[in-house]
Amino acid sequence: MSSGHALTDAYLAALKLMEARGPRSLHTAAEFAADDSDTSPVQVGDPELCRYLSSVGANDPLRIQMHMSIAGWDAAPPTDSWTQHTEAGSDQRRAVIIDRLRVDEKTAELFVELFPVAQTGRPTVITSAENWIPWYTEGLASDRGFYWNHYKNYLIEKGWSAEDVASSLGPATSRVVERLADPTTDQPYQSKGLVVGYVQSGKTANFTGVIAKAVDVGYRLIIVLTGTTDKLRSQTQRRLDMEFAGVSSVLGGIDPADEYALDDVDYQQDKEWVAGRFIDHGQIPAGARIPEVHRLTRHHQDYQSGAIDSLDFHGTDPTKPLYHPDNVFPEAARLAVVKKNSGVLKRVIKDLKRVHSRLPGIPTLIIDDESDQASINTNRKKWYEEEAERTAINKAISELLMMLPRAQYVGYTATPFANVFIDPGDPHSLFPKDFLISLDRPSGYMGASDFNDDDSSTDGEEKTYANSPEKCHVRFLPRRKDDDSKLGEALDAFVLSGAVKLFRESMGIGKFKHHTMLVHEAQKKTVHRDQAENIKRHWRRAGYSSTNSYERLRNLYLRDIAPASSAIASDLPLPAGFDELKPYIAEAVALIEQTGHPVLVVNSDKIEGEELDFDSSPVWRILIGGNMLARGFTVEGLTVTYYRRAARAADTLMQMGRWFGFRKNYRDLVRLYIPESLHETFAGICQDEEFFRNQLDKYAKMDDNGQPLITPQRIVPLVAQHSSVKPTAANKRWCAILEQDATDVKEPSSAYPLLSEKAKLRDNLEAFRPIFAGMSGPQPAPHVSKSLSIFQGDFSHGLVVKILEKLSWLDEEKFQADLRWLKTLGSSQVDRWHVVMPQLLDAESTTPLLSFGPFSLHSRNEIEGRLQAKSQPIHHRLLHDVVRVPGSRTAGMLLYPMIAKPDEETLRFDSTRIVMAFRLELPSAAKPDDGRVLKYRVESSL
């Protein structure tokens, strides 16, 4: 064995020794491991390690494992004993790691260079303090980590970075597993929780990791509830077979050399299977108490009646309960990927009832993917009836939970509003009573904010490809639905982006297996067929097989594709000019037309003939569809979207955003064709989502008595609404009333009156007369911006409260909880208010208000009569110097007279259409003594 291999083995063994107890003397552990091996002696130490790590590439096994170990320690919770209570991801945490590893300064510097502190955020955890006993320790995870270790190594081989696995996915999955009940405890407990991700952001990877860790520690029945279509169920089944269950589970004991027997085995025509890309756990050692995984469902086969033998758990020691470690650890795990269909669920329930006597002992994990779809009880019977009547699917899931007292329920969704509106008082509901975990936005993810400019993104500058996501990615469609004048451009963009992908592929930048365009205008199948014919006509008319199309394509490439890519993806290769792209255009068109035409209709109508299958072969097509392409289903390679379909609920609309996701090496090519009004609605929903996540993060803390500031039962008041679209459907909403809001920042941007409510707007403007009269300025504010000027003034707390009491709102209850708290504050908490009115550079945008001023009018987007009245982040610093200083009792207000963007010229002097918007910031002296910033009541069925 070479010295390099011996050194690698020694340090890999040393890192293995540290899995359970955290970092310790690295070289001492490596020396111990080397002495304990049968290999020839090897010299270990700082010079040897630095020399080796500096000479190998990023894919070297020791470098990968070193990165994963250090990243894992960086991300470990502060409660781990070795961390000295340092915050995860901090420089202080890294210093503790280096100190415990006892490496010299040069090695420490090399670690920083090769393994920088991960910048990924930590998941936000909202929990109930009741009934939870910590059990998932670092030692247990290390001792029983067979499937998790295989899964994380598989992801590394697949191209995931060590940082993403160890710093993001690893801790996030542990936060979920630790909130489940101990599967081996004598006292059964049924934990219910919710994991909130982003649309198409890798939630499947998270619950695959959770399943792997859960099986490792004793959960033996895994039921994954997918969406409501066979296509989505099959996609999820394949993913779990490929990345978790593995080759031996798919073969089910069949000899891979027996060609005849293999006819009954899934994936024989799957290129990934044939290429050996399914995870392979190898031969499990006898007596290792590592479970096999038995599949109860197959790639194209949902759960079938009669799988009773597979569901029958026996255990090896009949004198002990099934959940006892001696029985549960050797017992095979069962995996069922089940469509959310009442008939299928009834088959599962029927078979489980036949092994009724053993059900109380089966540690079960139910994963509900897209848990806000079909699982929620949407029956609107009165709460006061003795028992709520559930929808058929909800009733079936609830029955499963009642049958399996050791079952844990974890819902996954990107749109949680329906889940948090579930009646929390119903003990049989799916309300996440024990925990809610909000995952951090993953690196490389392209989400809602990548398609929207907030009002401060350009800070008054002209929009460019470099500073405006909208300019880069969004193209507005005409308002009239029958006006398809932009469809030809969208098709051109699809062809050009495909050509650029092929050019990049030729330069060694990745492999683009799929390239798709999505057309989503309606739900009806008859409309889909008409759309297909229309697109075929446009395609023929475009003449891509002829050089006559080149001049048109050249113009679009030079005015759109090239400048956008140069601005935001300068690290990716781009043709020197259009002529260099021409050969790849012809190749792209050939791939798109390989079946004779470019269109593939995806719906439940079998008449269309073709099936969409991303697994078996490359897909370069234009996809037309409705619900089958709207939720949960991943549209691979999606680059251009042509979207017109509206929805009444925010969560439904967000789930239709298939253009969200990971776009490695081609995010600069992504284009969204959408009507401006619909895009603005998306922008409002984006604000709602951002607000909700920020609020969760804000309250994921403990009060002075060690109790959580907020529990899952008290989340509803954090749901905001910045657009005319409701957070979720009316039949999924329950009522919660916020009594008092003592948060230190208040910006009721979605609560102001409509622009049509002129009397309310006029009265609100009049309410601020004392403020206008007391302002001085304009004065420069160079500490914030050289070009910024302000009006400012100081006012008593009593006066400001009186003004706020006079204001009218869209919903008169909206600001009342805030106001009730502000009225309780005495002079020892707030003795004055500092009010600032930021001014614009443009002198033409000013006007007198009630004979005072003139003051700047700030323009904002209008969505269905409502102004998107948010402050600009750069202005927040205007208050910090007086509000955030230690000992301050001064509160601050940013005040903005606002008007709608489209009508600036006509509104400038119309005081009946001015919205008086503001942002309030309170000093730390105003914080409630008990640390509880929200006081409210939730109406439930209790």
N, C-alpha and C positions, 0 to 999 in steps of 0.2 A: 504494500500500500504506500502511495506517495505521501510525502510530508504534508502536502496541501490537503489531501483527503483526511489524514489523521488529525490535522488541526481543525478541519471542518467538523469532523465527527465529535471531537472533544468539546467544541463550543456549542454544537447542536445539543449534545447531551447536557451540558451545563444549563442551557436555556430551558430544557425540559425539566430539570430539577427545580427550576424557579417558578414553574407554572402555578403551583398551589400556594406559595407563600410570598411571591413578589420578588423584586430584584435583590440580589446579594452579591458578594464578592465574585465577580465574573471569572477572573483568572484562577482563583482558588478552586471554584467549581469545575472549571475546564481541566485543571491539573488533576483533580480527584477523578474526573471521568476518564482522563487519559490513562492514569495509573490503574484504573479498574478494568480497562479493556485488554484484549489479547494482542493488540497491535504493538509495534515497536514504539519506544518512547518518543514523545514529541515536545518541542519547546513551545510553551505558551506564555503570553505576556503582552504588554502594550505594543512594543515594536512589531512583534510577529502578527498580532491582530490587525494593526493599522496597515502594515505592508500587504497583508492578504486582501482586506476589504478595499484598498485603493487600487488593487490590480485586477479585480474581477468586475463583471458587468452587473446590471441591475437584476438579472435573472438567476444569479448564483444562489444556490439553496441556503447557504449560511447568511448571505446578505438579506435575502427575503425574510428568513426567520428572525434575524436580528431586528429588522425593521418592524415585523409584526409584534415581537415581544415588547420593544420600546414603545411603539404606538399604543399597544394595549395597556401598558403601564401609564402612559400619558393620559389615557381615557378612563382609567379606573376610578370608581367613585371615591370621594374623600373619606368615606366611612371605612375603607379597607385599612387595616391596622398599620401597614407600613407607610402610608401616604403622609403621615403627620398632618392630616386634615387640609392639605393643600388642594386648591381647586384643580379639577381635571383640565388638561389642555393649557395650563399656565407655565410660565417660565420657572416659577417656584417649584412646581411638580417635577419638571425636568431636572432641576438642581438636586432634588431629593433622590431621583433615580440615579443620577451620576454619582452622587455621594455613596449610595448603597452598593453600586457596582464596583466602586473603588478603582476606577480607571484614571489614568493621568490626564493632564490638560490637553495634550495632543489628541488622545483618543476621544475625549469629550468634544473637542472641536470637530473631529471627523464625524462623530455621531450627528452633530448639528447640521453638518453639510449634507450627509447622506440621508439622515432620518430627521428632518426638521419637525418641530412640534406641529401636530396636525391642526389646521384651522377649521376643521369641521366642528359644528356645534353639537351640543349634547341633546338628547331627546328631553322634552318637557314632560314631567310626570306629575299628574294630579291624582291623589289617592285618598281613600278613606282610611282613617287611623284605626278603625275597628277591625277585629277578627284577623289581623295579619300578623303572622309570626315569621320572622326571617328564617329561611332554611336553605336557600340556594347559595351556598358559600363558595368562595373561590376554590377551596379544597375539594368540595364535591364536584364542581365543574371540571376541575383538573383530573380527578380520579375517574370520572365517568364522562368522557368527552369523545367517544369513538366516532359517532356520526357527525358531530359538530366539527371535529378536527378534519375529517375527510371532506366535509362540505367547504370549509374555508380554504383548504388546499386546492380543491377543485376550482374555486373561484379565482384563486391566484393563477392557476394554469390557464384559466379562461380569459385572463387579461385584467382582472381587477387589481388595483394597487393594494399593497400591503396596508397602506394608510386607511383606505376605504374599508377593508375587511376588519382590521384590528381597532381602529379608532372610531368607526361609525357603526358598521353592522354588528360587530361583536357586542359592544356595550348596549346598543339598542335592543338586541334580542335578549340579552341578560335582564334588562329592566322589565321585559314582559314576563319571562319565565319566573323571576323571583316573586312576582305578584300572584302567581298561581299557588294553589295549595300543595303542600308536600304530598306526593302521591303515595308515600309509604306510612303516613301518619294514621294512628288509630281513630282519630276524630275527623270524619269527612267534612269538607267545607267546599262549597261551590262558589268559586270566584268568577265574576263577570267583569270584563273590561273591554276597552275600545282603543285601537291603535289608529291614529290619524296620520296618513301620509299625504302625498300630493298625487294629482292625476297622472297616471302612467309614470310613477317615480321609483318603482322598484319595491312596492309593497310585497310582491310575491317572494322576493329574495328575503325579506324580513321574516315572513311567516314560514318559509322553508327553513331558515335558521332556527326559529322558535321550535318548529317540529323536531328538528335534529336534536336540539338540546333537551326537549321534553322527553323524547324517546330514550335518550341517554340516561336520564335520571328516573325513569320508571313509568312514564305514561305509555299505555299499551293499546289503546283504541284511539286512533286519530281519524276524525271525520272532518273533511274539508268541504264546506258548502260553497259552491261557486255561483255564478250568475244563473240566469234563467234559460240560457240557450245551450244546445249540445256543443256548438262550436267553442264557446268559452270553457265549458267543462272539459272538453278534450284538450284544449290548450293548456289548462292547469294540470291535468293528469300527466301530460307529456313532460311538463316542466318538473314536476315532482318525481316522476320516474327517472328522468335524466339526471337530476341534481341531488336527489336524496335516496330514493329506493334502490336504484342502481341495477346493474346487469343481472346479478343473481336473483333479485326479486322479480324482474321481468321474465327471466327464463323459467322461474318457478320449478326448478329441479330438472328441467329438460337438458339433455346433453347438447351443447352447442355444435357438436360434430354430427348430430343426427339430423340430416337435411329434411327428412319426412316429418319428424316431430316439430321442427321449427316452423312449419306452415301454420301452426296454431299460436305462434308467439308474435306479440306486437312488434312493430317497427322494423320488420324484415326489409321493407323498401325505403326505410328512412335513412337518408344519407349520413346523418349524424350518428346513428346506430352503427351503420356499416363502417364508418370511419373510426369507430371506437371512442366516441366523444361522450358516451354515457358514463357516469361515475361507476367505478368498480371497487367494491369494498374488499375484494379478495376472499380468501378462505378465513372465516371467523374461527379463531382458536377454540378448541373444545375446552369447556370448563371456564371460559373467560367471562361468563355471565353477560355476554353481549347479545342482544336479541337480533334475530332475523326480522326482516320486514315482509309481511305477506300482504299482497294487494287484493282488495275486495272488489275493485273496479279496474277496468282496462281502458286503453286509449280511446277506443270507440264503443265502449260498453259501460253504461251507467250501472248502478247497483241492481242486481237481479235477485229475485226471491230464491230461496233455497241455499243461500250461502251460510246456512246455519252451522255447518262444520267449522268453517273458518272463524265464525264469531264465538265459538264455544271455548272459553278459557278454563283450563283445568288446574294448573299449578303443579309443582313437583312434590310438595309436602302437604298432604290433605289435612294435617293437624294444625296448619297455620292458615290464616286468611290469605286470599289471593293477592292482596296489596302488600303482604309482608315481603321484605327484601329477598328472602330465600325463594319466594315464588315468583315475584314480579320481574326481577332482573333477568332470569333465564327465559322468561316467557316471550314468545314472538310478538312483535307489534303488528297490529292490523291497520292498514291504510285504506280509507274509502274516500274517493273524490266524487261528490254527489251534487247533481244539479238541484237548484232550489225549485223543486216541483213537488207538489203535495203527494202525488202518486208514488214517486220514487221514495220520498221520506217515509211514507206509510209502509213500504216494503221493508225498509230498515227497521222500523219500529216493530213490525210483525215478527221478524226474525229474532230481534232482541228479546221479545216477550217469551220466546220459547226457551231462553236460557235465563229465565227470570231470577232463579235462586242465586245466581252468581253476579248479577248486575251490580249490587251494592259494593262489590269488591274490585270493580274494574276501573283503574285510573284512566280517565278519558279526557281528551282534549278536542274541543269543537272549534274549528277555525271558520269564521263566517266572512268570506271574501265579499266585498261590496255589501257590507252588512246593512246599509241604509236602503237597499233594494230588496223588496219582497219579504224581508224578515220582520218588518215593523208592523205592529197591529194598527191597521188603518180603519177599523170599524168605529164609527162615531156614536156609539151608544153612550148614554150618560154614565159618568164615573160612579154614580151612587148605586148602580145595579150591583148585585151580589158578586158577580164575576163577569169581567169583560169578555165579550165574544171576539175571538181573534180571527184574523184571516186564516185560511187553511194552512198556509206555509208557516206562519207564526205559531199557530197552534201545534203543528207537528214538531217544530224546534223546541217549543216549551215542553212538549210531552217527552221528548228525548232527555231533556235536562231533569225532568221529574223522575224518569226511570233510572237515571244514572246519577246517584247522589255524589259520586266522585268526579263528575264531569265539570270541566272548566270551559267557559265560553269566552272567546276572544273575537270581537268583530274588527274587521279591517275596512277602512274607507278613506277616501280623500275628501268627502263631503259629509261631515259629521252632524249636520244640523238636525236631521231627522232622528238620529240616535239620542241626542241630548234632550229632545222634546218628548221622549217616551215617558209615560207615567212612572215616576220613581217609587210610588207607593205600592205598586202591584208587585208582590213577591215573585210572581211567575213571569214577569215581563223580561225583556232582554236589555233593560237599562244597565249601562256599565257602572254598577254600584260600587265596585271596588277600585277601579283605576281607569284613567284615561291617559294615554301616552301620545304626545304629538312628536312625530319624527322630524328631525332637522332636514332642511332641504339638502338633498345629496349633491355632491360636486358633479358638474357636467350636466345638470338637469336644466331643461328649457321649459319654464313654466309661464304662468299668466303674466308675471311682471316683465317677461322678455318680449311681450307683444303690446305693452302699454307704456306710455309716457305719463309719469305723474306731473303735476303742474310745475314741479321744481326741477325736472330732469335737465332742461336746457337753461334754466335760470335766466330767462329773458333773451338768450342767444338764438340765432337762427338754427333751425333743426338741421342736423347733418347726419350722415350715416354713422358717424362716430359717436354722437351723443343722443341719438333718438332710436330706441327699439322699434317704434312705429314706422319710421322712415325706412329702416332696414327690412322689416319683415311683413308689414301690413299694407295691403292694397285695397282701397275701398271700392265696393260695387255700387252700381246705380240703385236708387231706392226701389224702382219698379221691379217686381219679381220676374216679369216677362222680358226684361232688358238684359240680354246676355252678351252685350257688346264687349265685356271684359273677359269672356270665356276664352277667346282666342289667345289673349295675352297669357292667361293662366296656363294654357296648353303649351305655349312657347316657353314659359318659365320651367315647366316640367321637363321638356326636352333639353333645354340648356343646362339645367341643374344635373340631369342625368349625364350629359356629356362631360361636365366638370368633374363629376364623381369618377367617371372612367379615366379621365386625364389624371386625376390624383392617384387612382389605383395603379396606373402605369408608372407613376413616380414612387411607388412603394408606400403610399399612404393608405393603409388598410385595405379591406376587401368589402365592396358594397354589394352584398348578395341580393338585397331587395331595393327597389326604387318605386315608390308609389305616389299617386295623387288621389285624394279623396274628394268626391263630390257629394255633399250632404245638403239637400234642399228640402226634403220632405220624408214623411214616414210611409206613405202609401206606395204599394208595389207598382201600381199602374203608372204612377209618376216616375218611378225608377226606370221603367221600360222606355217611356217617352224621353227621359233624360239621356239614356244610353244611345238612342237613335240620334238625338240632337248632337251629342258629343262626337259620334261617328261622322256626322255630316261636317262638323267643324274641323275634325281631323283631316278628312279628305280634302276639304277646301284649303287647309293650311299648306298642303303640298310638301310635306317633309321629305318625300322621296326624291324631290327635285331640287336643284340648286337655286331655283327661283325663290325659295323661302329664305335664302341666306341673308339677303339685305335686311329683311324684317327682323330676323333673329340677331343679326349684327347690331341693329339699333337697340334692341332690348338688352342685349349683353353689355353694350358699352354704357348705356344710361342707368342700368339697374344692377345686374349681377356683378360686373367687375368692380364698380366703385364701392358697393356694399361689402363685398368680400375683402377688398383691399383695406377697408377701414376697420373691420372687426375681426378679420382672420388673416392677418399679415404673416402668421407663422405657417399657413397652409399654401401649397403651391397653386398657382393660377397661370393659365396660358399667357404667354407674352402678348398675344393679340388674338383677335377672333380667328384669323386664318389657322393658327395652331390648334384651335378647337374643332375645326371642321371635320376631321376624320372621326372624332369621337361623337359628333352629332349623328353621323350616319350609323355608327355602331349603336348608339342609344336608341334611335328610331327602330332599328332592326330588332333589338331586344324587346321594345314595347309592342311591336307588331308581330312577335313570333308566333302567336296563335291565329293570325289573320286580321285581327283588329285590336285596338288598344284597351277596350272596355271590359270590365268584369262586374256584373251586378251581384251584390251580396245581400240576400234576404232569404226568407224562409220559403220562397217560391221555387219549387223544384223545376219549373219550366225553363229557368235560365240555363240549366244544364251543367255549367262549370262550378267547381268547388274552389274556394279560396283556401290554399294550404301552404302556409309559409314554411312548414317543416320539411316537406319532401323535395321542393325545388325552388329556384329563384323566382321572385315575382316582380316583374317590371310592368305594371298595369295602372290604369285609371279605374279606381274602385267607386262604385255608386251604391249607396245603401242608406239605411235608416237605423233602427234600434240595434240591429246586429253588429253595427260598427260604432255604436254610441257609448257603451259602458263596458268597462272591464277588458274588452277584447283589444289586444295590442296590434295596431296596424304597423307592421314592420316597414322601415325605410321611408316613412311618410315625409314628404318634402314639400309638396304643394297641396293646399286645402282650398276648396271652393265651397263656402259655407253660407247658407241662408236660413236655416231652420231655427225658429225662435222657440222658447219654452217659457212657461209661467213660473217655474221655481228655479232658484239659483243653483241648487245642487244638481238638478237635471241638466241645466245649461252647462255647468262646469264639466260634468261627465261627458258631454258631447265634444269637449275640447281634445280631440284625438291628436291635435298638433302639439300638445305638450309631450314631453318625454326626453329621452337621451338621443342626441343627434351628433354622435362623435364624428368629427372630421367633415361635417357638412351642415352645422347649424347656421352658418352664414348664408346657405342656399335656401333656407326655409322661407316659404311665402304663404301668407294667409290672405285670401280674397274674401271679403266680408262687407256687408253694408255698414256704413258708419254708425248708424243708430244701434245696431246689434253689437258692434265693437264697443261702443260706449257703455252698453249694458254689461258687457263682460268686464269692462274696467271697474264699474261699480261693484260687481261681485268680487273682483280681485281685491278691492279695498275691504270688503266684508271679511274675506278669508284672512287677509293680512292682519286685520284688527283682532279677529278671534284668536289667531295664533299668538299675537303679541300679548293679548290679555291673559291667555293661559300661561305664558312664560312669566308674566309679571306676578301672577298669584301662586306660582308653583314654589311656594316658600312656607316656612313655619312661622307662627306668631311667637310672641315672647314666652308663651306657655308651652311651646313645643308642639302645638296643634296646627294642622294645615290651614292656611288662610282660606282655602277654598277646597271643597270636596266635589266629586262628580255630581252629587245631587244638587249642587248650587251653581252649575255652569251656565244654565239657560240665560241669565241676565247679561252674559258676556257676548251674546249673539247680536251683531249690529246689522244695519241695512243701509247701504249707500246707493241703492238703485231702486227702481220701482218693482223689481222682481223679489218676491218673498224668499226667505232663506230656504224653505222647503215647502212641500205641498201642505195645504191647510189641514188635511186629514192626518198629518203626522205631527202637528204642533200641540203642545200642552202649555199650560199657563204658569208663568212664574212672575212674581212681583218683587221688584227691588225696592226695599224700604229706604235705604240710605247708602250713598256711594261716597266714600271718603278717599277716593283715589286722588293722587297729587297732580295729575294732568287731566284736563277736561277739554275735549274738542268735539262738540256735538254736531259734527259736520253733516250728518244725515237727518237731522231733526228740524232744520229750519223750515219755515212755511214754503209752499209752492210759489213760483213766480206769479201765478195767477191770483194768489191771495193778497191782493193789493192792500186791503185794509190792515191786515196783520203786519205786512212789511212796513207800511207807513207808521204804524204805532211803534214798531220796534226801533225804527230810525229816530222817532221822537223821544223814545226812552233814553237814548244815548246823548241827548242835548247837553246835560251837565258835563259829560266827558269832552265833547267837542269844545265847549266853552273854556275848559281848563287846560287845553293842550297848548304847548309852545313848540315852535319850529317853523319851517323844517330845519333840522340840524344834521350834519354828517355823522355817519357811524362807521368810521374806517376800520374799527376792530373786527367788524363783520365782513364788510365789503367796501372797497374804495368808491364804488358807484352808488352806495346806498345812503339815503337820507331818511330821517324819521321825524314824526311829531311824537312828543311824550309828555307825560304829566303824572303827578301823584295824587291819590284820592283816598278818602277814608273807607274802611271796610264796610261801614253801614251804608254809605252811598252806593257802592258797587252792588251790594246785596239788594238794595231797593230797585236798582236798575234791572238786575237779573230777574227779580220778582215780576216786573212789568212785562217781560217778553212773552210773546206768543210763539207757539210751536206747531209743527205739523201734527204731532201727537202730543197733546197737552201734558201727558204723564212722563214724557221722555226725559226732561231735565229736572224733574221734581225731586228725585232721590239725591241728586247732587246739591240742589238748592237746600233741601232739608238739612244736609250736613253743614253747608256753608253758614247757615243761620245759627248753628250751635257754636261757632268759633268765637272765642273771646280775644281781647287785646293781647293776651300772653301768647296767643298762637298766630294771629294775623293782626297787625296794627295799621297797615296801610297797603294800598295797591299801586303798583307802578304800571301804567298803561302806555303801550307803544303802538303807533300806527306807521308801519313801513310804507315808504313812498316809492313810486316807480320813476324810472328815468324820463319816460315820455311825459312831457308837460301837457300834451293834448289829452291825457287820460285823467286829468284832474277836474274837479268841480266843487263849488261851495256846497256844504251840507247844512241846512237850517241857518244859512247866513254865516257860517263859520268855515274856515279853511282858506283856500281850496285844498281838498284832500284827493289822493289818488283813488281811482276805482279799479279794483283787481278783477280781471275777467277769468271765468272758470267755465268748464263744460256744463252744458245743460242736458239732462237726460229725462225726457218725458215730464218736463215742467219743473224739475228739481235741480238745483244748482249743486255741483260737486264742490262744496265749500270747505276746502282744506287749507290749512296754513302751509307756508313753505318752510321746509326743514332748516334752510340757511338762516331764517329769521329767529329760530328758537334761541340762538345765542344772545339775542338782544335782551332776554330776560334772565339768563343764567347768572350774570354778574351781580344781580341784586337779589335773586330768589335762592340760588343754590349755595351761597356763601355760608359758612358755619355760623350758627346763631341767628340767622336772618328770620325776621318775622314779617317780611315783605312778600306779598303775593304779586304775581305778574299777569298781565293780559296783553295778548297780541290782538289788535282790532283791525278788521278788514271790511270796508264797504265793498261788496262784490256785485258784479253784474254778469250776465250770460255772454259768452264769447261771440255768438253769431250776430248779436244786435248791439254791439258796442256803440256804434254811431248814434242810434236812436235812443238808447237807454241812458246815455251819459247825463242827461239832465232830467230824467224821469225818476223822481224820488220814490215813486210807488213800486218800482221794480228793482230796488236795491236791497240786497240781503246783508244784514249786519252780522258777519261771522266773526268768531273769536276763538282763541285758545287760552285757557287758564292754566297757570302753574302755581302750586302751593308750596310754601317752605316746609322743611322737615319738622318745624315746630308745630305744624298743624296735624301731624300724624296722630291718630287715636292712641290713647294710652295702652289699650289692649292689643294694638297691632292689627285689629280686624277692620279692613277697609270696606268690606261689603256686608251689609245687613239686609236680609231679604227673607221672603217666604215663598215657597213653591207650592202651588195648589196641586194636590194629588188625590188619588182615590181613597186615601186613608181618612 
